[in-house]
Amino acid sequence: MLTFKLIFSIAAIVVTFVTFIPYIRSIWLGKTKPHVFSWVVWGTTTLIVFFAQLEAKGGIGAWPIGVSGILTIGVAYLAFLKSADALITRSDWLFFCSALASLPFWYFTSDPMWAVILLTFIDLLGFGQPFVKRTIFLMKRT
């Protein structure tokens, strides 16, 4: 029997694939050169959130996050294979280490929700690095 949770999870997974496919295709064709390490950070945070949701009995509702995490790591891997932007800065390491720091935080609080809150904040900060790089790039072109 199909439940609303299952239907919405399947719909979210379909939407996830639909949104990732053009980006993956663009990387494959060499039109897009994403920052590899940013995608590693985003994939890591997404997968940790997925495991936190499973720990909190998220069940079927956690599946879309797991699929998104796997696709995100896949983008990082494809970007690496296609020789995209692989420059790793100190701030990249800071975001990555911060993401990994959520694991002991989760362990000591015994509450996956706090790990998810911390990772969401880290994930949002992680968008700053590519934004700054893109802004500097555009400023140099003009």
N, CA, C and O of each residue as an XYZ file, in Angstrom:
568
protein
N       0.840     -1.187      0.000
C       0.000      0.000      0.000
C       0.886      1.252      0.000
O       1.837      1.362      0.774
N       0.551      2.169     -0.872
C       1.307      3.405     -0.962
C       0.841      4.386      0.112
O      -0.346      4.687      0.239
N       1.789      4.861      0.859
C       1.486      5.874      1.864
C       1.930      7.235      1.332
O       2.695      7.322      0.372
N       1.439      8.287      1.968
C       1.851      9.628      1.559
C       3.356      9.807      1.697
O       3.994     10.438      0.855
N       3.914      9.252      2.759
C       5.348      9.379      2.988
C       6.130      8.737      1.840
O       7.111      9.306      1.361
N       5.697      7.556      1.402
C       6.365      6.871      0.298
C       6.198      7.650     -1.006
O       7.156      7.808     -1.763
N       4.992      8.132     -1.269
C       4.727      8.890     -2.491
C       5.581     10.158     -2.542
O       6.193     10.462     -3.566
N       5.616     10.891     -1.434
C       6.411     12.126     -1.406
C       7.911     11.834     -1.478
O       8.658     12.609     -2.076
N       8.355     10.747     -0.888
C       9.766     10.384     -0.970
C      10.151     10.035     -2.404
O      11.198     10.462     -2.891
N       9.316      9.268     -3.072
C       9.582      8.917     -4.470
C       9.573     10.180     -5.328
O      10.439     10.353     -6.186
N       8.608     11.054     -5.103
C       8.543     12.312     -5.863
C       9.797     13.152     -5.626
O      10.340     13.732     -6.567
N      10.257     13.220     -4.384
C      11.465     13.997     -4.071
C      12.700     13.393     -4.736
O      13.574     14.124     -5.201
N      12.775     12.079     -4.781
C      13.903     11.417     -5.444
C      13.881     11.709     -6.948
O      14.922     11.981     -7.547
N      12.699     11.651     -7.549
C      12.574     11.955     -8.983
C      13.010     13.399     -9.253
O      13.767     13.656    -10.189
N      12.533     14.338     -8.434
C      12.912     15.749     -8.597
C      14.427     15.916     -8.420
O      15.054     16.691     -9.143
N      15.008     15.198     -7.471
C      16.451     15.261     -7.252
C      17.211     14.836     -8.505
O      18.151     15.512     -8.922
N      16.803     13.708     -9.109
C      17.452     13.259    -10.336
C      17.251     14.263    -11.474
O      18.188     14.563    -12.213
N      16.041     14.773    -11.609
C      15.746     15.721    -12.681
C      16.611     16.975    -12.558
O      17.058     17.518    -13.568
N      16.847     17.436    -11.341
C      17.647     18.646    -11.162
C      19.148     18.388    -11.312
O      19.885     19.274    -11.745
N      19.605     17.196    -10.961
C      21.026     16.897    -11.063
C      21.460     16.540    -12.491
O      22.586     16.853    -12.880
N      20.611     15.905    -13.262
C      21.004     15.395    -14.580
C      21.560     16.482    -15.499
O      22.617     16.258    -16.089
N      20.919     17.651    -15.662
C      21.515     18.663    -16.549
C      22.897     19.140    -16.063
O      23.786     19.402    -16.873
N      23.064     19.248    -14.765
C      24.346     19.684    -14.208
C      25.416     18.638    -14.471
O      26.524     18.969    -14.894
N      25.091     17.389    -14.224
C      26.030     16.291    -14.470
C      26.391     16.231    -15.954
O      27.555     16.036    -16.304
N      25.417     16.395    -16.806
C      25.654     16.401    -18.260
C      26.596     17.543    -18.645
O      27.499     17.358    -19.461
N      26.386     18.708    -18.063
C      27.221     19.861    -18.347
C      28.674     19.625    -17.908
O      29.606     20.043    -18.594
N      28.859     18.963    -16.780
C      30.210     18.622    -16.320
C      30.831     17.622    -17.293
O      31.982     17.767    -17.705
N      30.057     16.620    -17.644
C      30.537     15.566    -18.545
C      31.001     16.159    -19.883
O      32.003     15.722    -20.449
N      30.263     17.153    -20.378
C      30.600     17.786    -21.653
C      31.714     18.835    -21.523
O      32.175     19.380    -22.526
N      32.141     19.112    -20.291
C      33.216     20.058    -20.063
C      32.774     21.511    -20.051
O      33.616     22.409    -20.040
N      31.469     21.762    -20.051
C      30.953     23.131    -20.024
C      30.996     23.732    -18.632
O      31.142     24.945    -18.476
N      30.871     22.886    -17.622
C      30.858     23.326    -16.230
C      32.046     22.714    -15.513
O      32.312     21.520    -15.652
N      32.757     23.517    -14.752
C      33.916     23.047    -13.996
C      33.701     23.388    -12.516
O      34.210     24.396    -12.026
N      32.946     22.543    -11.813
C      32.658     22.848    -10.408
C      33.884     22.701     -9.523
O      34.853     22.025     -9.871
N      33.812     23.352     -8.371
C      34.875     23.254     -7.377
C      34.725     21.914     -6.659
O      33.774     21.707     -5.906
N      35.657     21.023     -6.896
C      35.563     19.644     -6.412
C      35.376     19.582     -4.902
O      34.489     18.882     -4.413
N      36.198     20.305     -4.171
C      36.175     20.179     -2.714
C      34.873     20.710     -2.115
O      34.398     20.183     -1.110
N      34.289     21.750     -2.723
C      32.992     22.240     -2.237
C      31.949     21.137     -2.336
O      31.137     20.955     -1.429
N      31.975     20.404     -3.441
C      31.018     19.312     -3.620
C      31.298     18.166     -2.655
O      30.371     17.482     -2.223
N      32.560     17.952     -2.314
C      32.890     16.934     -1.303
C      32.303     17.346      0.047
O      31.728     16.519      0.755
N      32.451     18.626      0.403
C      31.907     19.121      1.668
C      30.392     18.981      1.675
O      29.820     18.474      2.640
N      29.736     19.429      0.601
C      28.267     19.344      0.549
C      27.802     17.890      0.580
O      26.808     17.572      1.232
N      28.510     17.014     -0.116
C      28.149     15.598     -0.094
C      28.315     14.991      1.280
O      27.475     14.214      1.733
N      29.408     15.348      1.946
C      29.663     14.843      3.295
C      28.580     15.301      4.261
O      28.045     14.500      5.027
N      28.259     16.595      4.223
C      27.227     17.097      5.148
C      25.883     16.457      4.847
O      25.140     16.114      5.767
N      25.565     16.292      3.574
C      24.272     15.697      3.207
C      24.193     14.249      3.667
O      23.158     13.817      4.173
N      25.273     13.497      3.497
C      25.250     12.100      3.934
C      25.190     11.977      5.456
O      24.542     11.069      5.974
N      25.853     12.872      6.173
C      25.759     12.838      7.638
C      24.324     13.143      8.071
O      23.800     12.504      8.984
N      23.694     14.116      7.420
C      22.291     14.413      7.733
C      21.421     13.194      7.435
O      20.511     12.883      8.204
N      21.690     12.504      6.329
C      20.942     11.287      5.986
C      21.053     10.251      7.111
O      20.050      9.681      7.542
N      22.286     10.014      7.580
C      22.461      9.038      8.661
C      21.822      9.510      9.963
O      21.316      8.697     10.737
N      21.842     10.816     10.207
C      21.157     11.350     11.389
C      19.657     11.130     11.283
O      19.001     10.806     12.273
N      19.116     11.307     10.086
C      17.682     11.075      9.898
C      17.340      9.603     10.094
O      16.309      9.279     10.683
N      18.197      8.713      9.605
C      17.960      7.287      9.824
C      18.003      6.959     11.311
O      17.185      6.187     11.812
N      18.966      7.554     12.010
C      19.091      7.347     13.458
C      17.831      7.811     14.186
O      17.422      7.206     15.177
N      17.220      8.884     13.692
C      16.019      9.443     14.318
C      14.751      8.782     13.770
O      13.648      9.307     13.930
N      14.920      7.630     13.125
C      13.784      6.855     12.603
C      13.065      7.574     11.460
O      11.839      7.534     11.355
N      13.851      8.230     10.611
C      13.285      8.942      9.462
C      12.696      8.013      8.415
O      11.792      8.400      7.673
N      13.203      6.794      8.353
C      12.681      5.802      7.428
C      12.690      6.248      5.979
O      13.678      6.789      5.481
N      11.570      6.009      5.313
C      11.423      6.343      3.899
C      11.641      7.832      3.656
O      12.131      8.221      2.596
N      11.290      8.652      4.608
C      11.447     10.091      4.457
C      12.902     10.531      4.341
O      13.179     11.633      3.866
N      13.836      9.680      4.771
C      15.261     10.012      4.685
C      15.853      9.655      3.321
O      16.923     10.150      2.965
N      15.183      8.817      2.569
C      15.732      8.350      1.293
C      16.128      9.478      0.341
O      17.216      9.423     -0.231
N      15.289     10.495      0.148
C      15.693     11.565     -0.787
C      17.001     12.249     -0.385
O      17.791     12.625     -1.250
N      17.232     12.411      0.906
C      18.480     13.021      1.365
C      19.655     12.087      1.063
O      20.723     12.546      0.658
N      19.465     10.804      1.257
C      20.518      9.835      0.936
C      20.855      9.842     -0.548
O      22.027      9.823     -0.922
N      19.833      9.870     -1.389
C      20.053      9.926     -2.839
C      20.775     11.218     -3.207
O      21.706     11.202     -4.011
N      20.353     12.326     -2.626
C      20.996     13.612     -2.888
C      22.461     13.587     -2.465
O      23.321     14.103     -3.178
N      22.750     12.992     -1.316
C      24.129     12.892     -0.848
C      24.997     12.071     -1.788
O      26.131     12.445     -2.086
N      24.463     10.959     -2.251
C      25.208     10.105     -3.190
C      25.446     10.838     -4.505
O      26.547     10.786     -5.054
N      24.420     11.521     -5.013
C      24.583     12.283     -6.255
C      25.579     13.427     -6.081
O      26.346     13.729     -6.995
N      25.569     14.052     -4.927
C      26.492     15.158     -4.661
C      27.936     14.669     -4.645
O      28.816     15.306     -5.224
N      28.180     13.548     -3.990
C      29.521     12.951     -4.003
C      29.873     12.531     -5.433
O      31.024     12.641     -5.855
N      28.872     12.049     -6.172
C      29.091     11.695     -7.578
C      29.508     12.895     -8.416
O      30.366     12.771     -9.290
N      28.912     14.052     -8.160
C      29.300     15.280     -8.862
C      30.753     15.614     -8.537
O      31.521     15.978     -9.428
N      31.130     15.493     -7.272
C      32.521     15.768     -6.879
C      33.475     14.832     -7.603
O      34.518     15.260     -8.097
N      33.123     13.568     -7.666
C      33.972     12.576     -8.331
C      34.084     12.859     -9.827
O      35.177     12.813    -10.391
N      32.952     13.151    -10.468
C      32.957     13.468    -11.893
C      33.758     14.734    -12.163
O      34.511     14.802    -13.135
N      33.598     15.729    -11.310
C      34.362     16.970    -11.459
C      35.858     16.686    -11.345
O      36.664     17.249    -12.086
N      36.218     15.813    -10.417
C      37.622     15.434    -10.262
C      38.131     14.734    -11.522
O      39.219     15.040    -12.010
N      37.339     13.789    -12.050
C      37.729     13.070    -13.266
C      37.880     14.003    -14.458
O      38.750     13.796    -15.304
N      37.039     15.028    -14.528
C      37.047     15.959    -15.649
C      37.990     17.141    -15.420
O      37.936     18.134    -16.145
N      38.848     17.027    -14.416
C      39.842     18.065    -14.111
C      39.218     19.441    -13.906
O      39.676     20.439    -14.463
N      38.183     19.470    -13.111
C      37.538     20.744    -12.782
C      38.384     21.473    -11.741
O      39.539     21.112    -11.517
N      37.830     22.470    -11.122
C      38.535     23.290    -10.138
C      38.861     22.451     -8.898
O      37.977     22.145     -8.098
N      40.119     22.086     -8.748
C      40.531     21.238     -7.633
C      41.388     21.982     -6.608
O      41.966     21.366     -5.713
N      41.467     23.308     -6.743
C      42.230     24.104     -5.786
C      41.552     24.030     -4.417
O      40.357     24.297     -4.292
N      42.321     23.668     -3.401
C      41.771     23.540     -2.053
C      42.387     24.628     -1.180
O      43.607     24.719     -1.042
N      41.524     25.444     -0.599
C      41.975     26.553      0.234
C      41.829     26.206      1.720
O      41.280     25.167      2.086
N      42.331     27.096      2.550
C      42.183     26.906      4.006
C      40.712     26.905      4.409
O      40.291     26.115      5.254
N      39.942     27.790      3.802
C      38.520     27.843      4.166
C      37.805     26.561      3.744
O      36.864     26.138      4.415
N      38.231     25.937      2.647
C      37.663     24.640      2.254
C      37.890     23.608      3.353
O      36.976     22.882      3.744
N      39.127     23.558      3.842
C      39.445     22.619      4.924
C      38.667     22.944      6.194
O      38.244     22.047      6.923
N      38.483     24.233      6.450
C      37.721     24.648      7.631
C      36.289     24.114      7.568
O      35.782     23.567      8.547
N      35.643     24.277      6.410
C      34.268     23.782      6.263
C      34.214     22.260      6.352
O      33.306     21.702      6.967
N      35.181     21.597      5.743
C      35.206     20.135      5.767
C      35.411     19.621      7.190
O      34.698     18.723      7.637
N      36.378     20.187      7.894
C      36.631     19.771      9.281
C      35.442     20.100     10.186
O      35.134     19.350     11.112
N      34.777     21.223      9.912
C      33.582     21.580     10.682
C      32.481     20.556     10.470
O      31.780     20.172     11.406
N      32.338     20.122      9.232
C      31.326     19.101      8.941
C      31.640     17.814      9.701
O      30.752     17.210     10.303
N      32.892     17.403      9.671
C      33.282     16.186     10.389
C      33.161     16.361     11.904
O      32.923     15.393     12.626
N      33.325     17.598     12.382
C      33.209     17.865     13.825
C      31.791     17.636     14.326
O      31.572     17.477     15.527
N      30.834     17.619     13.417
C      29.452     17.378     13.842
C      29.273     15.951     14.358
O      28.366     15.687     15.149
N      30.126     15.035     13.919
C      29.980     13.642     14.352
C      30.206     13.463     15.845
O      29.365     12.853     16.506
N      31.311     13.970     16.414
C      31.429     13.838     17.872
C      30.373     14.658     18.609
O      29.925     14.267     19.687
N      29.975     15.791     18.033
C      28.922     16.607     18.639
C      27.639     15.787     18.743
O      26.959     15.802     19.769
N      27.323     15.078     17.673
C      26.160     14.199     17.641
C      26.320     13.095     18.690
O      25.380     12.786     19.423
N      27.501     12.510     18.756
C      27.761     11.424     19.692
C      27.579     11.876     21.143
O      26.935     11.192     21.939
N      28.154     13.037     21.476
C      28.110     13.498     22.868
C      26.734     14.006     23.284
O      26.379     13.917     24.459
N      25.965     14.529     22.359
C      24.616     14.991     22.710
C      23.593     13.873     22.606
O      22.497     13.980     23.156
N      23.941     12.803     21.906
C      23.026     11.675     21.662
C      21.740     12.122     20.978
O      20.699     11.477     21.109
N      21.819     13.214     20.258
C      20.642     13.738     19.589
C      20.999     14.110     18.141
O      21.706     15.093     17.920
N      20.523     13.344     17.159
C      20.871     13.627     15.769
C      20.381     14.996     15.296
O      20.929     15.553     14.345
N      19.352     15.544     15.952
C      18.827     16.840     15.538
C      19.901     17.924     15.647
O      19.988     18.790     14.777
N      20.717     17.889     16.701
C      21.759     18.904     16.861
C      22.820     18.787     15.775
O      23.363     19.794     15.320
N      23.112     17.562     15.362
C      24.054     17.371     14.256
C      23.483     17.959     12.977
O      24.204     18.594     12.208
N      22.192     17.753     12.745
C      21.546     18.286     11.545
C      21.550     19.819     11.571
O      21.817     20.461     10.556
N      21.256     20.392     12.727
C      21.270     21.867     12.841
C      22.669     22.407     12.554
O      22.825     23.357     11.787
N      23.680     21.804     13.166
C      25.061     22.229     12.952
C      25.456     22.068     11.484
O      26.064     22.966     10.901
N      25.115     20.931     10.891
C      25.477     20.680      9.495
C      24.757     21.619      8.536
O      25.323     22.019      7.518
N      23.530     21.969      8.846
C      22.800     22.919      8.001
C      23.502     24.265      8.015
O      23.638     24.908      6.975
N      23.941     24.688      9.174
C      24.679     25.947      9.294
C      25.999     25.873      8.520
O      26.341     26.804      7.791
N      26.732     24.782      8.674
C      27.998     24.596      7.963
C      27.763     24.562      6.458
O      28.526     25.147      5.690
N      26.713     23.880      6.045
C      26.365     23.788      4.630
C      26.094     25.174      4.044
O      26.549     25.492      2.945
N      25.353     25.991      4.784
C      25.075     27.352      4.325
C      26.360     28.169      4.209
O      26.544     28.911      3.244
N      27.245     28.032      5.191
C      28.530     28.744      5.128
C      29.364     28.250      3.946
O      30.117     29.017      3.346
N      29.227     26.974      3.619
C      29.988     26.396      2.517
C      29.668     27.014      1.174
O      30.485     26.954      0.255
N      28.497     27.604      1.046
C      28.144     28.267     -0.203
C      28.902     29.575     -0.373
O      28.966     30.111     -1.479
N      29.469     30.090      0.693
C      30.202     31.348      0.615
C      31.452     31.248     -0.229
O      31.761     32.173     -0.980
N      32.180     30.146     -0.124
C      33.434     29.969     -0.849
C      33.249     30.061     -2.363
O      33.938     30.865     -2.993
N      32.357     29.282     -2.982
C      32.188     29.406     -4.433
C      31.635     30.777     -4.832
O      31.970     31.290     -5.900
N      30.802     31.366     -3.994
C      30.243     32.684     -4.296
C      31.354     33.730     -4.346
O      31.393     34.558     -5.256
N      32.255     33.689     -3.366
C      33.369     34.642     -3.334
C      34.272     34.430     -4.545
O      34.682     35.397     -5.187
N      34.584     33.176     -4.861
C      35.439     32.888     -6.018
C      34.804     33.404     -7.308
O      35.482     33.993     -8.149
N      33.508     33.180     -7.455
C      32.803     33.612     -8.668
C      32.776     35.138     -8.743
O      32.963     35.707     -9.819
N      32.549     35.793     -7.633
C      32.509     37.262     -7.605
C      33.870     37.837     -7.996
O      33.948     38.780     -8.782
N      34.936     37.267     -7.445
C      36.290     37.731     -7.783
C      36.567     37.496     -9.265
O      37.134     38.359     -9.934
N      36.169     36.329     -9.781
C      36.363     36.012    -11.192
C      35.652     37.027    -12.079
O      36.223     37.515    -13.055
N      34.411     37.341    -11.739
C      33.645     38.295    -12.549
C      34.234     39.693    -12.458
O      34.210     40.434    -13.441
N      34.760     40.070    -11.301
C      35.357     41.388    -11.139
C      36.635     41.515    -11.989
O      36.926     42.584    -12.525
N      37.388     40.418    -12.103
C      38.616     40.446    -12.891
C      38.310     40.536    -14.389
O      39.103     41.093    -15.148
N      37.188     40.004    -14.812
C      36.808     40.015    -16.246
C      36.379     41.384    -16.719
O      36.471     41.678    -17.910
N      35.907     42.237    -15.807
C      35.402     43.542    -16.232
C      36.455     44.614    -16.181
O      36.178     45.767    -16.510
